[in-house]
């Protein structure tokens, strides 16, 4: 299919037009630089960010260096034994599973819903063994996972539930309940590509004071600074800097507007495509719209190529492969020359719904709060043109 590449391109997250960074962030950075205190151990920006996150979500917040670090804090707080299992999804960033390996745990991959890519609760419950200690549920692309069912499963089997909300700032269930308030711990990202950004940075929230204390200790080398220079437990240095926190505080004030604008434009696109047969559109209710996913008829790679010819960026499958098909799970060493703690093979066919989504049916469009109604009209026109040739 031929087409004319649009000019200018859609605003993206690697340029000012696609980010909400402005005078407030500049002033915040200068405020920290002028203070000469850039370390959060001695400054006030990071603690203020935690308080503002707590006000937003109603749970204690622990700031750290990245979204992956937030998940690491959460996994470390579970305190499972080496070789214990954590169930999660095969469709996510590696940051979802790296902390499990880092704590000497075994990732167990459960299959996903073929229309959303989110964990299938039936598959999760079938994967539970006597060694299972936790479930990590990812709200993929900002769409709510079936978190009520997953919460019930975790309670039934005495497991901790961790919500990976990196892509789901202010996402909700279809009934309007805030994602991040179902898990024992929920984790958020401030990485460049997320709804709001400080370049990197993460936040973990919990309503459990003991879990909050464990995460704070792990974030700062096991050091309770109120007790002097004594290291109470194993921990790493996952501290957030004051510069990151200052920018993040400004961004946090903007997150509701960012999500609101993304929702408005996404609902416009859903309405514009509603009559296209065999095109699977995402459910609008509760969606935070980090990306805009579609289930397409035919070959998702052909769709991506055809849209690119129309000047519309798209990703076929989101990932190149399920997480378990990466070398680290497919025979490569994990620690030293050994595969420890892995004690199993992760063969092709393990999660057939996930594999089909990645290889054949899932198409993902970048999404941005700076898209205009005209932008969305042009995206819809391109999708209709590609659909007609499918």
C-alpha positions as CSV (number, residue, x, y, z in Angstrom):
1,X,0.0,0.0,0.0
2,X,1.4,3.4,-0.9
3,X,0.7,6.6,0.9
4,X,2.1,10.0,1.7
5,X,4.1,10.3,4.9
6,X,2.4,13.0,7.0
7,X,4.2,16.2,7.9
8,X,4.7,17.1,10.7
9,X,4.8,13.7,12.4
10,X,2.7,13.0,15.4
11,X,4.1,14.4,18.7
12,X,6.2,11.8,20.6
13,X,7.7,11.4,24.0
14,X,11.3,12.2,22.8
15,X,10.5,15.8,21.9
16,X,9.1,18.8,23.8
17,X,5.8,18.7,21.8
18,X,5.0,15.3,23.2
19,X,5.9,16.0,26.8
20,X,4.4,18.3,29.5
21,X,7.8,19.6,30.7
22,X,7.8,23.4,31.1
23,X,8.7,26.3,33.3
24,X,7.6,24.6,36.5
25,X,10.1,21.7,36.0
26,X,12.8,24.2,35.1
27,X,12.2,26.2,38.3
28,X,12.1,23.0,40.4
29,X,15.5,21.9,39.1
30,X,17.0,25.3,39.7
31,X,15.6,25.2,43.2
32,X,17.4,22.0,44.0
33,X,20.6,23.1,42.4
34,X,20.6,26.3,44.3
35,X,20.1,24.4,47.5
36,X,23.3,22.3,46.8
37,X,21.5,19.3,48.3
38,X,21.0,16.7,45.5
39,X,20.8,13.6,47.7
40,X,17.4,12.6,49.0
41,X,18.9,11.4,52.3
42,X,19.4,15.1,53.2
43,X,16.9,17.0,51.1
44,X,13.1,17.4,51.2
45,X,12.0,17.0,47.6
46,X,11.8,13.2,47.6
47,X,9.9,13.0,50.9
48,X,7.5,15.7,49.6
49,X,6.9,13.6,46.5
50,X,6.1,10.6,48.6
51,X,3.6,12.6,50.6
52,X,2.0,13.9,47.4
53,X,1.8,10.4,46.0
54,X,0.1,9.2,49.2
55,X,-2.4,12.1,48.9
56,X,-3.2,11.0,45.4
57,X,-3.5,7.2,46.1
58,X,-4.3,7.1,49.8
59,X,-1.4,4.7,50.5
60,X,2.1,5.1,51.9
61,X,4.6,5.8,49.1
62,X,8.3,4.9,48.8
63,X,10.3,6.7,46.0
64,X,13.2,5.0,44.3
65,X,15.4,5.2,41.2
66,X,13.2,3.6,38.6
67,X,10.0,1.6,37.9
68,X,12.1,-1.5,37.9
69,X,13.6,-0.6,41.2
70,X,10.0,-0.1,42.6
71,X,9.2,-3.6,41.5
72,X,12.4,-4.8,43.1
73,X,11.4,-3.2,46.4
74,X,8.1,-4.9,46.2
75,X,9.5,-8.3,45.4
76,X,12.1,-8.0,48.1
77,X,9.4,-7.1,50.6
78,X,7.6,-10.4,49.9
79,X,10.6,-12.2,51.5
80,X,10.2,-15.5,49.8
81,X,12.7,-18.3,50.0
82,X,15.2,-18.9,47.2
83,X,13.6,-21.1,44.6
84,X,10.0,-19.9,45.4
85,X,7.8,-18.9,42.6
86,X,6.1,-15.7,41.5
87,X,3.4,-15.8,38.8
88,X,3.3,-13.1,36.2
89,X,2.6,-12.3,32.6
90,X,4.7,-13.1,29.5
91,X,3.8,-9.7,27.9
92,X,5.6,-7.0,29.8
93,X,8.9,-5.2,30.1
94,X,11.7,-7.2,31.5
95,X,11.6,-5.0,34.5
96,X,8.6,-7.0,35.7
97,X,10.6,-10.2,36.0
98,X,14.2,-9.1,36.6
99,X,13.5,-8.4,40.3
100,X,12.2,-12.0,40.7
101,X,15.4,-13.4,39.4
102,X,17.5,-10.9,41.4
103,X,15.8,-12.2,44.6
104,X,16.5,-15.8,43.6
105,X,12.9,-16.5,42.7
106,X,11.5,-18.4,39.8
107,X,9.2,-16.6,37.4
108,X,6.1,-18.6,36.4
109,X,4.3,-17.3,33.3
110,X,0.5,-17.6,33.1
111,X,-1.3,-17.0,29.8
112,X,-3.3,-13.9,29.0
113,X,-6.7,-12.9,27.8
114,X,-6.5,-13.0,23.9
115,X,-8.3,-9.6,23.6
116,X,-6.5,-7.5,26.2
117,X,-3.1,-9.2,26.8
118,X,-3.7,-9.0,30.5
119,X,-3.3,-12.0,32.9
120,X,-6.1,-14.6,32.6
121,X,-7.2,-15.3,36.2
122,X,-8.0,-18.9,35.3
123,X,-4.5,-19.5,34.0
124,X,-3.1,-17.8,37.1
125,X,-4.9,-20.0,39.5
126,X,-3.9,-23.1,37.5
127,X,-0.3,-22.1,37.8
128,X,-0.2,-22.0,41.6
129,X,1.9,-24.6,43.4
130,X,3.0,-25.0,47.0
131,X,6.1,-22.8,46.2
132,X,4.0,-19.9,44.9
133,X,4.4,-16.7,47.0
134,X,3.2,-13.8,44.9
135,X,1.4,-12.7,41.8
136,X,2.5,-9.7,39.7
137,X,-0.3,-8.3,37.6
138,X,0.5,-5.8,34.9
139,X,-2.2,-3.4,33.7
140,X,-1.0,-3.7,30.1
141,X,-1.1,-0.5,28.0
142,X,-3.2,1.1,30.7
143,X,-6.1,-1.3,30.4
144,X,-7.2,-2.7,33.8
145,X,-6.4,-6.3,34.4
146,X,-9.1,-8.4,36.1
147,X,-7.8,-7.2,39.4
148,X,-10.8,-8.1,41.4
149,X,-10.5,-11.8,40.4
150,X,-6.8,-11.7,40.9
151,X,-7.2,-10.2,44.4
152,X,-9.7,-13.0,45.2
153,X,-7.2,-15.6,44.0
154,X,-4.4,-14.1,46.1
155,X,-6.6,-14.1,49.2
156,X,-7.8,-17.6,48.6
157,X,-4.2,-18.9,48.4
158,X,-2.5,-16.6,50.9
159,X,-0.4,-14.9,48.3
160,X,0.8,-11.3,48.0
161,X,-0.5,-9.4,45.0
162,X,1.7,-6.8,43.3
163,X,0.2,-4.4,40.8
164,X,2.6,-3.2,38.0
165,X,0.9,0.2,37.3
166,X,3.8,1.6,35.2
167,X,1.5,1.9,32.2
168,X,-1.7,2.7,34.2
169,X,-1.4,6.0,36.0
170,X,-4.9,6.8,37.3
171,X,-6.4,3.8,35.6
172,X,-9.5,2.3,37.1
173,X,-11.6,-0.7,37.0
174,X,-14.7,-0.5,34.8
175,X,-16.6,0.4,37.9
176,X,-14.2,3.4,38.6
177,X,-12.1,1.9,41.4
178,X,-8.5,3.2,41.3
179,X,-5.9,0.7,40.1
180,X,-3.0,0.4,42.5
181,X,-5.3,0.1,45.5
182,X,-6.1,-3.7,45.1
183,X,-2.5,-5.0,45.4
184,X,-0.6,-5.4,48.7
185,X,1.9,-3.2,46.8
186,X,1.6,-1.3,43.6
187,X,4.5,0.1,41.5
188,X,4.7,3.1,39.2
189,X,7.2,4.4,36.7
190,X,8.5,7.9,35.8
191,X,10.6,6.7,32.8
192,X,10.7,8.8,29.7
193,X,8.0,7.0,27.8
194,X,5.4,6.9,30.6
195,X,2.4,9.3,31.1
196,X,4.5,11.6,33.2
197,X,8.3,11.5,33.4
198,X,11.3,12.6,35.3
199,X,13.6,10.7,32.9
200,X,13.5,7.8,35.3
201,X,12.3,7.1,38.8
202,X,9.8,4.9,40.5
203,X,7.2,4.9,43.3
204,X,5.8,1.9,45.3
205,X,2.7,2.3,47.4
206,X,1.2,0.1,50.1
207,X,-1.4,0.2,52.9
208,X,0.7,-2.2,55.0
209,X,3.2,-0.4,57.3
210,X,5.4,-3.5,57.6
211,X,5.7,-3.8,53.8
212,X,6.4,0.0,53.6
213,X,9.2,-0.4,56.2
214,X,10.7,-3.4,54.3
215,X,10.7,-1.4,51.0
216,X,12.3,1.6,52.6
217,X,15.1,-0.5,54.1
218,X,15.7,-2.3,50.8
219,X,15.8,1.0,49.0
220,X,18.6,2.4,51.2
221,X,21.0,-0.5,51.9
222,X,19.0,-1.9,54.8
223,X,19.9,1.3,56.7
224,X,17.4,2.7,59.2
225,X,19.1,6.1,59.6
226,X,17.2,6.9,62.7
227,X,19.1,4.1,64.5
228,X,22.6,5.1,63.4
229,X,24.9,3.4,61.0
230,X,23.6,-0.1,61.3
231,X,22.4,-2.2,58.4
232,X,19.4,-4.2,59.5
233,X,18.9,-6.3,56.4
234,X,20.1,-6.8,52.9
235,X,19.4,-3.8,50.7
236,X,20.6,-1.9,47.7
237,X,21.0,1.7,46.9
238,X,17.8,2.5,44.9
239,X,17.4,6.0,46.2
240,X,15.8,8.7,44.1
241,X,17.7,11.9,43.7
242,X,16.4,15.3,44.7
243,X,16.6,16.5,41.0
244,X,14.4,13.6,39.9
245,X,11.9,14.1,42.7
246,X,11.6,17.9,42.0
247,X,10.7,17.2,38.4
248,X,8.4,14.4,39.4
249,X,6.5,16.6,41.8
250,X,5.7,19.0,39.0
251,X,4.7,16.1,36.7
252,X,2.5,14.5,39.4
253,X,0.4,17.7,39.4
254,X,-0.2,17.2,35.7
255,X,-1.0,13.5,35.6
256,X,-4.8,13.9,35.9
257,X,-4.8,16.3,32.9
258,X,-2.5,14.1,30.9
259,X,-4.7,11.0,31.4
260,X,-7.8,13.0,30.8
261,X,-6.6,14.3,27.4
262,X,-5.4,10.8,26.4
263,X,-8.8,9.4,27.3
264,X,-10.7,12.0,25.3
265,X,-8.7,11.4,22.1
266,X,-8.8,7.6,22.5
267,X,-12.5,7.7,22.9
268,X,-12.7,9.7,19.7
269,X,-10.7,7.0,17.8
270,X,-12.7,4.1,19.2
271,X,-15.9,5.9,18.0
272,X,-14.4,6.5,14.6
273,X,-13.5,2.8,14.1
274,X,-16.6,1.2,15.8
275,X,-18.1,0.0,12.5
276,X,-15.0,-1.8,11.2
277,X,-15.7,-5.5,11.2
278,X,-13.2,-8.0,12.7
279,X,-11.1,-5.1,14.2
280,X,-10.8,-5.6,17.9
281,X,-11.1,-2.3,19.7
282,X,-10.1,-1.8,23.4
283,X,-12.7,-1.3,26.1
284,X,-12.8,2.3,27.1
285,X,-13.9,1.9,30.7
286,X,-11.1,2.5,33.1
287,X,-8.3,2.6,30.5
288,X,-5.4,5.0,31.1
289,X,-4.2,4.8,27.4
290,X,-0.5,4.5,27.7
291,X,-0.7,3.0,24.3
292,X,-3.6,2.3,22.0
293,X,-3.9,-1.5,21.3
294,X,-5.8,-3.1,18.5
295,X,-6.5,-6.8,17.6
296,X,-6.2,-6.9,13.8
297,X,-7.4,-9.4,11.2
298,X,-4.6,-10.8,9.2
299,X,-0.9,-10.2,9.7
300,X,-0.1,-7.5,12.4
301,X,3.3,-6.9,10.7
302,X,1.7,-6.1,7.4
303,X,-0.7,-3.7,9.2
304,X,2.3,-1.9,10.9
305,X,4.1,-1.6,7.5
306,X,1.0,-0.3,5.8
307,X,0.3,2.3,8.5
308,X,4.0,3.4,8.4
309,X,3.4,4.1,4.7
310,X,0.6,6.4,5.7
311,X,2.8,8.2,8.2
312,X,1.3,6.5,11.3
313,X,3.7,4.7,13.6
314,X,2.6,1.3,14.9
315,X,4.2,-1.6,16.7
316,X,3.4,-5.2,15.6
317,X,3.1,-7.4,18.7
318,X,4.5,-4.8,21.1
319,X,7.3,-7.3,22.0
320,X,9.5,-9.3,19.6
321,X,8.8,-12.4,21.7
322,X,7.2,-13.4,25.0
323,X,9.4,-12.8,28.0
324,X,10.1,-16.5,28.5
325,X,11.5,-16.7,24.9
326,X,14.4,-14.4,25.8
327,X,17.9,-16.0,26.1
328,X,17.9,-15.5,29.9
329,X,15.0,-18.0,30.1
330,X,16.0,-20.1,27.1
331,X,19.3,-21.6,28.3
332,X,21.6,-18.6,28.9
333,X,23.3,-18.3,32.3
334,X,21.7,-16.3,35.1
335,X,24.2,-16.3,37.9
336,X,27.8,-17.1,36.9
337,X,27.7,-20.0,34.5
338,X,24.6,-21.5,36.1
339,X,20.9,-21.1,35.4
340,X,20.1,-20.8,39.1
341,X,17.4,-20.2,40.3
342,X,15.7,-21.4,37.2
343,X,14.7,-25.1,37.5
344,X,12.6,-25.6,34.3
345,X,12.5,-25.0,30.6
346,X,10.3,-22.3,29.2
347,X,9.3,-23.9,25.9
348,X,7.4,-22.5,22.9
349,X,3.7,-22.9,23.3
350,X,3.8,-22.2,27.1
351,X,1.3,-19.4,26.7
352,X,-0.4,-19.8,23.4
353,X,-2.6,-16.7,23.7
354,X,0.4,-14.5,24.4
355,X,2.3,-16.0,21.5
356,X,-0.5,-15.4,19.1
357,X,-0.9,-11.8,20.2
358,X,2.8,-11.1,19.7
359,X,3.2,-13.0,16.4
360,X,-0.1,-12.4,14.7
361,X,-2.9,-10.3,16.1
362,X,-1.7,-7.4,18.4
363,X,-1.0,-4.0,16.9
364,X,-0.1,-1.1,19.2
365,X,-0.2,2.6,18.3
366,X,1.8,5.2,20.3
367,X,-0.5,7.5,22.2
368,X,0.0,11.0,23.5
369,X,-1.9,13.8,25.4
370,X,-0.7,16.2,22.7
371,X,-2.7,14.6,19.9
372,X,-5.3,16.8,18.5
373,X,-8.7,15.9,17.1
374,X,-7.2,16.4,13.6
375,X,-4.4,14.0,14.5
376,X,-6.9,11.4,15.6
377,X,-9.0,11.9,12.4
378,X,-5.9,11.2,10.3
379,X,-5.1,8.1,12.4
380,X,-8.6,6.8,11.9
381,X,-8.5,7.5,8.1
382,X,-5.2,5.6,7.8
383,X,-6.6,2.6,9.8
384,X,-9.7,2.5,7.7
385,X,-7.6,2.5,4.6
386,X,-5.4,-0.4,5.8
387,X,-8.5,-2.2,7.0
388,X,-10.1,-2.0,3.6
389,X,-7.0,-3.7,2.1
390,X,-6.7,-6.4,4.8
